[in-house]
């Protein structure tokens, strides 16, 4: 049987969530990371960041086993299949969902052990540790058959029909058998300690836990059905051979048709991207906050971007940039409600004023996210420091303005109304852009060195003016249009004169910094130039030459950001490269890089932020929204390019 190291790799984890909370579960059936009642709260199980003291909840066979994992189709319900020499059993893990759960969630994890054949012996260990492991809660009996864990301002109700006993005042254990066609249940409900202490919380019956599994499956499938994820498209046999689409694209993609065709005949085949698109959409939805419309950048904090630290950041907050990218990607798949939810979140959180606009927020709209470290935690595989909060909240990042205006224009063109208050807010943004576009900023990568005149940031200021002008044309508003046009042209002139290396014929990272930057791949996406403009083509080639490692891209040259250590390749950038190549008609290379990039995901179709090409390991926070949304954009652009090559005009 396969031996698994004591502390798993990032790729060994699965993610579950309920649009409020989040948890990571290892191949050994251990909840090693869980933050409730919100994704950006302190952990109640945090072994991910301190293997000895962080806390966990593990359900695992006692004897040697093999593991296979999958999600129930169209859901965020995880199933882990355990196989021993004589038996087989399934572990089902999920946050229960229900109608009305946006405001009144269950705040619960349900774990079900189901016997398939034979008789399997399981070990159960429950060791809650609140406040990132700082609090060992007091565990005691609750209403005869259950237990409660109390500590600080946190509490858990632990119930079900698995036999449990107190091993210590801070840990529950059990050993039990599961037989074929039988089920045993474990429920973990988060509640305030005063409610539990007063015995005001009802213990759910086993039948109710089964019903919540059914409800949750229906909830997720109902949500995914509201989208329009392409399941098939027509291509010619010739284009299939060129793209390799008659072969299995990935361990995570859908099975494809192998119907024989002639070169001149087009046929409908299963989209090789459908499974990846579906899983990425579900991950993005799970990372959202249902009550507020905020979208977390990732489910974790301080998973290292390099081995041993110290590039460890807290990504459990809602970045304006990542969020507008997310709702844009979801809208391409037909999920439009999320766009309005995010717009309302920004309007409320910023007080509808650019004076209150931050680069990121807590998922409840909080604006005080002071960054501090937890020196007592050992870190993921020893990577320190462990950070909570993010100092980037106070940075000047000029690119966020263009994204907000672009979303507004897309929303209006889709037939939605902005509202007078939000229109005034957008006008304030444009006024701000007019005043500050010429200033240096920290850029899309949030560099913690001296601000620079980043080309991408300047172009996004151009986007803000451009979308503002187009909005007024649609809405027929009275604005200083000529002034906006002059500023837009001034920005373009500055970029083309100061952000362009005339000798190489390529755009550069920043004024006075001739190095390449993968953010330049986004310039044609925003319409600043066409994908086929020779300046963009040369820039794409230069980025591949300067920033590639094993066919994947770094963000910028290693060591150029003023931080200690090195980092892995940045997966969203590789997907951006795929988009550029596809739109330039370089499909063979686009497919090759797409396959290399999706190969960095785990067998569940989950992706981290970065990847170590030498060690073949995930790096950075996980699962990462920016990677998943960039995958969506790359897959859709590849499919569009395939259709164009199959049906040339």
C-alpha positions in Angstrom: 0.0 0.0 0.0 1.1 3.6 -0.7 2.8 5.4 2.2 1.8 9.0 2.7 4.1 11.4 4.6 3.0 12.7 8.0 2.2 16.2 6.7 0.6 16.1 3.3 1.5 18.2 0.3 -0.9 20.9 -0.8 -2.1 18.7 -3.7 -3.2 16.1 -1.2 -6.0 18.4 0.0 -9.6 18.7 -1.1 -11.7 21.8 -0.5 -15.3 22.1 0.7 -17.3 25.2 1.4 -20.8 26.7 1.8 -20.4 30.3 0.7 -19.6 31.2 4.3 -17.0 28.8 5.7 -14.2 26.7 4.2 -12.3 23.5 5.0 -9.4 21.5 3.6 -9.5 17.7 3.9 -6.5 15.4 3.3 -6.4 12.1 1.5 -6.2 10.5 5.0 -9.7 11.8 5.9 -8.4 14.6 8.1 -9.9 18.1 8.3 -6.6 20.0 8.7 -7.9 23.5 8.0 -11.3 24.9 8.8 -12.5 28.4 9.5 -16.0 29.0 10.8 -18.3 30.8 10.8 -16.5 32.7 8.0 -13.6 31.9 5.7 -11.5 34.8 7.2 -12.1 33.9 10.8 -9.5 32.2 13.0 -9.2 28.4 12.4 -10.9 25.8 14.6 -8.9 23.1 12.9 -5.5 24.4 11.9 -3.0 21.5 11.6 -2.2 22.8 8.1 -0.1 25.5 9.7 1.1 23.7 12.8 1.1 20.0 12.6 1.5 19.3 16.3 -0.7 22.0 17.8 -3.1 23.3 15.2 -6.0 20.8 15.7 -7.7 18.4 13.3 -10.7 16.0 12.8 -9.7 12.7 11.3 -11.7 9.7 10.1 -9.4 7.1 8.7 -9.2 3.3 8.3 -7.1 1.6 11.0 -5.3 -0.6 8.6 -3.3 0.0 5.5 -5.5 1.4 2.6 -5.6 2.9 -0.9 -7.4 6.1 -1.5 -9.4 7.5 -4.5 -11.3 10.8 -4.3 -13.9 12.7 -6.3 -16.7 15.2 -5.9 -20.3 14.1 -6.4 -21.0 15.4 -9.9 -22.0 19.1 -10.0 -21.5 19.7 -6.3 -18.9 20.5 -3.6 -19.6 17.2 -1.8 -16.4 15.3 -1.4 -16.3 11.5 -1.4 -13.2 9.6 -0.4 -13.1 5.9 -1.3 -11.0 3.8 1.1 -9.9 0.3 0.0 -8.2 -2.3 2.2 -7.4 -5.9 1.4 -10.8 -7.1 2.6 -13.2 -4.2 2.5 -14.2 -0.9 0.9 -15.9 2.1 2.4 -16.7 5.7 1.5 -16.2 8.9 3.5 -18.6 11.8 2.5 -17.7 15.3 3.6 -19.7 18.5 3.0 -21.0 21.8 4.4 -24.8 21.4 4.2 -26.6 23.9 2.0 -30.3 24.9 2.0 -32.7 27.4 0.6 -32.3 30.6 2.7 -28.8 29.5 3.8 -27.5 32.9 2.6 -28.6 34.5 5.8 -29.2 31.4 8.0 -26.5 28.8 7.2 -26.3 25.6 9.1 -22.6 26.5 10.0 -22.0 22.8 10.0 -19.7 20.1 8.6 -21.3 16.6 8.1 -19.1 13.5 7.8 -20.7 10.2 6.7 -18.9 6.8 6.7 -20.6 4.4 4.4 -19.7 0.7 4.1 -19.6 -0.6 0.5 -18.4 -4.2 1.0 -16.7 -6.2 3.7 -16.1 -4.8 7.2 -13.7 -2.0 7.8 -12.3 -0.7 11.1 -12.0 3.1 11.5 -10.2 5.4 13.9 -11.8 8.8 14.8 -9.8 11.6 16.4 -11.3 15.0 17.0 -9.0 17.7 18.4 -10.5 21.2 18.0 -8.0 24.1 18.5 -9.5 27.5 18.4 -7.8 30.8 17.4 -5.2 29.2 15.2 -4.3 26.7 17.8 -3.9 29.1 20.7 -7.0 27.7 22.6 -7.4 24.1 23.6 -11.2 24.0 24.2 -12.8 22.4 27.1 -14.8 19.4 25.8 -17.7 18.0 27.9 -20.9 16.0 27.5 -23.9 17.7 26.0 -27.4 16.3 26.4 -26.2 12.8 27.2 -25.2 11.6 23.7 -23.2 14.5 22.3 -20.2 16.7 23.2 -19.5 20.4 23.1 -16.1 22.1 22.8 -15.9 25.6 24.4 -13.1 28.1 24.3 -12.9 31.9 24.1 -15.6 33.1 21.8 -15.9 29.8 19.9 -17.9 26.7 20.3 -18.6 23.4 18.5 -21.4 20.9 19.0 -20.1 17.4 18.2 -22.8 14.8 17.6 -23.8 11.8 15.5 -24.0 8.0 16.0 -20.3 7.3 15.9 -19.2 6.1 19.3 -17.0 8.8 21.0 -15.2 9.1 24.2 -13.0 11.7 25.9 -9.4 10.7 25.6 -8.3 13.9 27.2 -10.2 17.1 28.3 -9.3 18.4 24.8 -9.7 15.4 22.5 -12.3 12.9 21.5 -11.5 9.5 20.0 -13.2 6.4 18.8 -12.6 3.0 17.1 -15.5 1.4 15.3 -16.4 -0.9 12.4 -18.5 0.0 9.4 -20.3 -2.9 7.6 -21.5 -3.2 4.0 -24.6 -1.0 3.2 -24.4 0.7 6.7 -23.8 4.4 7.4 -22.5 6.2 10.5 -22.7 10.0 10.9 -20.6 12.8 12.5 -21.9 16.4 12.8 -19.7 19.4 13.7 -21.8 22.6 14.3 -20.3 26.0 15.0 -22.2 28.0 17.7 -21.4 30.7 20.2 -20.2 29.1 23.5 -22.9 30.8 25.6 -25.6 29.2 23.4 -24.0 25.8 23.9 -23.4 26.3 27.6 -27.1 27.1 28.1 -28.0 24.0 26.0 -30.0 26.1 23.6 -28.8 24.3 20.5 -30.7 21.4 19.1 -28.8 18.2 18.3 -29.7 17.1 14.7 -31.0 13.6 14.4 -29.3 11.1 12.0 -32.3 11.2 9.6 -31.9 15.0 9.5 -28.2 14.6 8.5 -29.2 12.3 5.6 -31.8 14.9 4.5 -29.2 17.6 4.5 -27.0 15.5 2.2 -29.9 15.3 -0.2 -30.6 19.0 0.1 -27.0 19.9 -0.4 -26.7 17.8 -3.6 -29.8 19.5 -5.0 -28.7 23.0 -4.0 -25.3 22.7 -5.8 -26.8 21.1 -8.9 -29.5 23.7 -9.1 -26.9 26.4 -8.9 -24.6 24.9 -11.6 -27.7 24.3 -13.9 -28.3 28.1 -13.9 -25.1 28.6 -15.9 -24.4 27.8 -19.5 -21.2 25.7 -19.5 -20.5 24.4 -23.0 -20.7 20.6 -23.0 -19.9 20.1 -26.7 -18.9 21.9 -29.9 -18.3 21.1 -33.6 -14.8 20.7 -35.0 -13.2 19.1 -38.1 -11.1 16.0 -37.9 -8.1 18.1 -39.0 -8.4 20.6 -36.1 -8.9 17.6 -33.7 -5.6 16.2 -34.8 -3.8 19.6 -34.5 -5.1 20.2 -31.0 -4.8 16.6 -29.8 -8.5 16.7 -28.9 -9.0 13.0 -29.9 -6.8 12.1 -27.0 -7.5 12.5 -23.3 -6.8 16.1 -22.5 -6.3 15.7 -18.8 -7.1 13.4 -15.9 -9.7 16.0 -14.9 -11.4 16.5 -18.2 -14.6 14.9 -19.6 -14.4 11.8 -21.8 -14.3 12.8 -25.5 -15.9 11.4 -28.6 -13.7 9.3 -30.9 -16.2 9.1 -33.7 -14.2 8.8 -37.0 -14.6 11.8 -39.4 -13.1 13.0 -42.6 -11.0 16.1 -42.8 -13.9 18.1 -44.4 -16.6 16.9 -42.0 -17.3 18.6 -38.7 -18.7 16.7 -35.8 -20.0 17.5 -32.4 -17.6 16.2 -29.7 -17.7 16.5 -25.9 -15.9 19.6 -24.8 -12.6 18.6 -23.3 -13.0 21.6 -21.0 -16.5 21.0 -19.5 -15.3 19.2 -16.4 -12.6 21.8 -15.7 -15.0 24.7 -16.3 -17.7 23.1 -14.0 -15.2 22.5 -11.2 -13.7 25.9 -11.4 -17.1 27.6 -11.3 -18.1 25.6 -8.2 -14.8 26.5 -6.5 -15.4 30.2 -7.2 -18.9 30.0 -5.9 -17.7 28.2 -2.7 -15.2 31.0 -2.1 -17.9 33.7 -2.3 -19.7 35.1 0.8 -23.4 34.6 0.3 -24.7 37.5 2.6 -22.3 40.2 1.2 -21.4 39.2 -2.3 -17.7 39.3 -1.5 -15.3 36.7 -3.0 -12.3 35.5 -1.2 -9.0 35.2 -3.2 -8.3 31.8 -1.6 -9.3 29.5 1.3 -6.0 29.7 3.2 -3.3 31.9 4.7 0.4 31.5 4.6 0.9 28.5 2.4 4.3 29.4 1.1 5.2 30.5 -2.4 8.7 29.2 -1.8 9.9 26.3 0.4 10.6 27.3 4.0 9.0 30.8 3.6 8.9 33.8 3.9 6.6 34.7 1.0 3.6 33.7 3.0 0.4 35.9 2.7 -3.2 35.8 3.9 -5.5 35.5 0.9 -8.8 34.9 2.7 -10.1 38.4 1.8 -11.9 40.0 -1.1 -9.6 41.8 -3.5 -11.3 44.1 -5.9 -9.1 42.9 -8.7 -9.6 39.2 -8.1 -13.3 39.6 -7.5 -14.1 41.5 -10.7 -12.0 38.9 -12.6 -14.1 36.2 -10.9 -17.5 37.7 -11.6 -16.4 38.4 -15.2 -15.5 34.7 -15.6 -18.7 33.5 -14.0 -20.7 35.8 -16.2 -19.1 34.3 -19.3 -20.5 30.9 -18.0 -24.0 32.4 -17.5 -23.8 33.1 -13.7 -25.0 36.8 -13.7 -26.3 37.2 -10.1 -22.8 37.2 -8.7 -21.9 40.3 -10.7 -24.7 42.3 -9.0 -23.8 40.9 -5.6 -20.2 42.1 -6.0 -21.2 45.5 -7.3 -23.4 46.0 -4.2 -20.6 44.8 -2.0 -18.2 47.4 -3.4 -20.7 50.2 -3.2 -21.5 49.5 0.4 -18.0 48.7 1.6 -16.4 51.8 -0.1 -19.3 54.1 1.2 -19.9 54.7 -2.5 -16.8 57.0 -2.5 -13.3 56.6 -3.9 -12.1 58.1 -0.6 -13.2 54.9 1.1 -12.1 52.5 -1.7 -9.6 49.9 -0.6 -7.7 47.3 -2.7 -9.2 44.6 -0.6 -11.8 44.0 2.2 -12.8 41.4 4.7 -15.6 39.3 3.3 -18.0 41.2 5.5 -16.7 44.6 4.2 -14.1 45.2 6.9 -11.4 47.8 6.2 -9.1 47.2 9.1 -7.1 44.2 8.1 -3.9 45.0 10.0 -1.2 42.5 9.1 0.4 40.6 11.9 2.3 37.3 12.5 1.7 34.3 14.7 5.3 33.4 15.7 4.2 30.4 17.8 3.0 28.4 14.8 5.5 26.2 13.1 4.1 26.8 9.6 3.3 24.5 6.6 6.3 22.2 6.4 8.2 24.8 8.5 7.5 27.8 6.3 7.3 31.0 8.4 6.1 33.6 9.2 2.3 32.9 9.5 0.5 36.1 8.6 -3.1 37.2 9.4 -4.4 40.3 7.6 -2.7 41.9 4.6 -0.8 45.1 4.4 -1.7 45.5 0.8 -5.0 47.0 1.9 -3.3 50.4 2.1 -1.4 50.3 -1.1 -2.1 52.4 -4.2 -3.1 50.0 -7.0 -4.3 52.0 -9.9 -5.5 49.0 -11.9 -8.6 48.4 -9.8 -10.3 51.5 -11.2 -10.4 50.1 -14.8 -11.8 46.8 -13.7 -14.7 48.4 -11.9 -15.6 50.5 -14.9 -15.3 47.6 -17.2 -17.7 45.6 -15.1 -20.2 48.4 -15.0 -20.1 48.7 -18.8 -20.6 45.0 -19.3 -23.5 45.1 -16.8 -25.2 47.9 -18.7 -24.7 46.3 -22.0 -26.4 43.2 -20.6 -29.5 45.2 -19.9 -29.0 46.0 -16.2 -29.4 49.4 -14.5 -26.6 50.9 -12.5 -28.6 53.2 -10.3 -27.9 56.9 -9.7 -25.8 56.4 -6.6 -23.5 53.9 -8.3 -23.2 56.1 -11.4 -22.0 58.9 -9.1 -19.5 56.5 -7.6 -18.2 55.6 -11.1 -17.9 59.3 -11.9 -15.8 59.8 -8.8 -13.5 56.9 -9.9 -13.0 58.6 -13.3 -12.2 61.9 -11.5 -9.7 60.1 -9.3 -8.1 58.5 -12.4 -7.8 61.9 -14.0 -5.9 63.1 -10.9 -3.6 60.2 -10.1 -3.0 58.2 -13.3 0.5 59.7 -13.6 1.6 58.6 -10.1 3.6 55.4 -9.5 1.8 52.6 -7.7 2.4 49.1 -6.3 0.9 47.4 -9.2 -1.1 44.2 -9.8 1.6 42.2 -8.0 1.4 44.3 -4.8 5.2 44.8 -4.7 6.5 45.8 -1.3 9.3 47.9 -2.8 9.3 51.5 -4.0 6.3 52.2 -6.2 6.8 52.1 -10.0 5.1 53.4 -13.1 3.8 50.0 -14.1 2.6 49.7 -17.6 -0.3 47.5 -16.7 -1.5 50.0 -14.1 -1.3 52.8 -16.7 -3.3 50.8 -19.2 -6.0 50.0 -16.6 -6.3 53.8 -16.0 -6.8 54.0 -19.8 -9.5 51.3 -19.5 -11.3 53.4 -16.8 -11.5 56.4 -19.1 -12.3 54.3 -22.1 -15.2 52.4 -20.4 -16.4 55.7 -18.8 -16.6 57.2 -22.3 -18.5 54.2 -23.7 -20.9 54.2 -20.7 -21.9 57.8 -21.4 -22.5 56.9 -25.0 -24.9 54.1 -23.9 -26.6 56.1 -21.1 -26.5 59.5 -22.7 -25.1 61.2 -19.7 -23.8 64.8 -19.5 -20.1 64.5 -18.7 -16.8 66.3 -19.6 -16.4 63.9 -22.4 -13.6 65.9 -24.2 -11.5 66.1 -21.1 -11.8 62.3 -20.6 -10.8 61.7 -24.2 -7.8 63.9 -23.8 -6.7 62.1 -20.6 -7.3 58.7 -22.3 -5.0 59.8 -25.2 -2.4 61.2 -22.8 -2.2 57.8 -21.0 -1.8 55.9 -24.3 0.9 58.3 -25.4 2.8 57.9 -22.1 2.6 54.1 -22.3 3.7 54.0 -26.0 6.6 56.4 -25.3 7.8 55.4 -21.9 6.5 51.8 -21.5 7.9 50.5 -24.7 11.3 49.3 -25.6 11.8 50.5 -29.2 15.0 48.5 -29.7 13.3 45.2 -28.9 9.9 46.3 -30.1 8.2 45.2 -26.9 6.3 46.6 -23.9 8.1 46.6 -20.6 7.2 46.2 -17.0 7.4 49.8 -15.9 8.8 53.2 -17.0 12.5 52.9 -16.6 12.3 49.1 -16.0 13.0 47.2 -19.2 12.3 43.7 -17.8 9.4 41.6 -18.9 6.2 41.2 -16.8 3.5 38.7 -17.4 0.8 41.3 -16.6 1.6 42.7 -20.0 -0.3 39.7 -21.4 -3.5 41.4 -20.2 -3.1 44.5 -22.4 -5.0 43.1 -25.4 -7.7 41.6 -23.1 -8.7 45.1 -22.1 -8.7 46.3 -25.7 -5.7 48.6 -25.4 -4.3 46.9 -28.5 -5.4 43.9 -30.7 -4.0 40.5 -29.9 -2.5 40.4 -33.4 -0.8 43.8 -33.1 2.9 43.1 -33.8 4.0 44.9 -30.7 1.8 42.5 -28.6 3.0 39.5 -30.6 6.7 40.5 -29.9 5.9 41.1 -26.3 4.3 37.7 -25.9 7.4 36.1 -27.5 9.7 38.1 -25.2 7.7 37.0 -22.1 8.0 33.4 -23.1 11.7 33.8 -23.7 12.5 35.7 -20.5 10.0 34.3 -18.0 9.4 30.6 -19.0 10.4 27.7 -16.8 9.5 24.2 -18.1 6.9 25.8 -20.3 5.2 27.8 -17.5 5.6 31.4 -16.6 6.9 33.4 -13.8 5.3 36.7 -13.1 8.5 38.7 -13.6 12.2 37.9 -13.3 13.2 36.1 -10.1 14.7 38.4 -7.5 13.4 41.7 -9.0 10.7 42.4 -6.4 12.9 43.2 -3.4 11.7 40.2 -1.3 13.8 37.4 0.1 13.7 34.0 -1.5 12.4 32.8 -4.8 8.9 31.8 -5.9 7.4 29.2 -8.3 5.8 29.8 -11.6 2.6 31.7 -11.4 -0.2 29.6 -12.8 -2.7 32.4 -13.8 0.0 33.9 -16.0 0.4 30.7 -18.0 -3.4 30.7 -18.6 -3.1 34.3 -19.8 -0.4 33.2 -22.2 -2.7 30.5 -23.5 -5.4 33.2 -24.2 -2.9 35.4 -26.2 -1.6 32.5 -28.2 -5.1 31.2 -29.0 -6.2 34.7 -30.1 -3.1 35.0 -32.3 -3.9 31.8 -34.0 -1.0 29.9 -32.5 -3.2 27.0 -31.4 -0.6 24.2 -31.3 1.5 26.1 -28.8 -1.6 27.4 -26.9 -2.8 23.8 -26.4 0.7 22.6 -25.3 0.9 25.3 -22.6 -2.7 24.7 -21.5 -2.0 21.0 -21.0 1.2 21.8 -19.1 -0.7 24.2 -16.9 -3.7 22.0 -16.1 -1.3 19.2 -15.3 -0.3 21.2 -12.2 -3.8 20.6 -10.6 -4.6 17.6 -8.5 -6.9 14.8 -9.4 -9.9 16.8 -8.2 -9.3 19.6 -10.6 -8.1 22.0 -7.8 -5.3 24.5 -8.4 -3.0 26.5 -6.2 -1.5 29.9 -7.0 2.0 28.8 -8.0 3.9 25.6 -8.8 7.4 24.2 -8.3 8.4 22.7 -11.6 11.5 21.0 -10.2 9.8 19.4 -7.2 6.5 19.0 -9.0 4.7 20.5 -6.1 1.9 23.1 -5.6 2.9 26.4 -3.9 0.9 29.2 -2.5 -2.6 29.5 -1.1 -5.2 26.9 -2.2 -7.5 26.7 -3.9 -6.7 30.0 -5.7 -9.5 31.9 -7.3 -7.3 33.8 -9.7 -6.0 30.5 -11.1 -9.4 29.0 -11.5 -10.9 32.0 -13.1 -7.9 32.3 -15.5 -8.4 28.7 -16.4 -12.0 29.5 -17.3 -10.9 32.3 -19.6 -8.2 30.2 -21.2 -10.5 27.3 -21.9 -13.2 29.5 -23.4 -10.7 31.2 -25.6 -9.3 27.9 -26.8 -12.8 26.7 -27.6 -13.5 29.9 -29.5 -10.3 29.5 -31.4 -11.1 25.9 -32.2 -14.5 26.9 -33.5 -13.0 29.6 -35.7 -10.4 27.2 -37.1 -13.0 24.6 -37.8 -15.4 27.0 -39.5 -13.2 29.6 -41.3 -14.9 32.5 -43.0 
